[in-house]
Amino acid sequence: MKFNIFPPEALKSIEPKFHVEPRAIAKTIERELHKKPLAGLFTLDGSARELPVSLLDIAQGLLVMKPLIKPEGGLTGLVGGQRLVVLCGDTGKMQFLANNLKLTEDGNLTCPLPADLILIQRRKEFRTLGPGDEDLSFVLCLGAGQELLTKVIDISDHGMLLDIRLGATEVEVGRYWHSGYFERLKSRSTTIDLVIKNVRPGAAMDRIRAGCELYEPNRMVLKEFESTRSAIENARVQGRLNRWYLGASWHE
């Protein structure tokens, strides 16, 4: 089963406007509960794999969550501890700290309602790290039959960060790249147009990175782009990142 879970945002990068007023925290969470939404429980230091849960109810001031898989070592290791809860719903990305987790007799987890709730309403910026797959490239079409293979560092619903060999092509803010595509072995996506929004040094001296957004994407582009991002994220959550491509709609 696929679990489409998003990683938490770094607290330092969260703008003050995304903090929900304390008096509105309970109502904000309640609005999502009728859908039994999927969320992820993340350790504060990233030392353990995230746990997918379904948010069920608020009962006697406690948020009730149903674990969807059994983590290594069981659920008892979570009791009394803290986790970051991350939920992506129709209103945006919700994040809060779950304190004093408890395990109920029926196998659910509970925690007090949070004192601080973050609701981030900028969906296009949710980023997923690339899969680290040497067979995956994003191919830039440079004209006159020339193509350039680049690596995907991270990807969101509407853009990605590409790693490029320095000097292989002009990389500058505002430049358009037309008719590029994802490629893995013999499979390739539909053609995708990009515009460069930012440029930064690469991890090595001979590399450069370009932050790109989709340029005037049609429905097919949006579908395949989101399919690629969610396939990578789902595979990472399920511990099968080396087979991420099985969830991409364009991969044969």
Helices and strands as residue ranges (DSSP letters): G 11-13, G 16-18, G 22-24, H 25-33, E 38-42, E 51-59, E 62-67, G 76-78, E 83-89, E 92-98, E 102-103, E 109-112, E 117-120, G 123-125, E 128-129, E 136-143, E 146-155, E 159-165, E 176-184, E 187-188, E 192-201, E 207-214, H 219-237, G 241-247
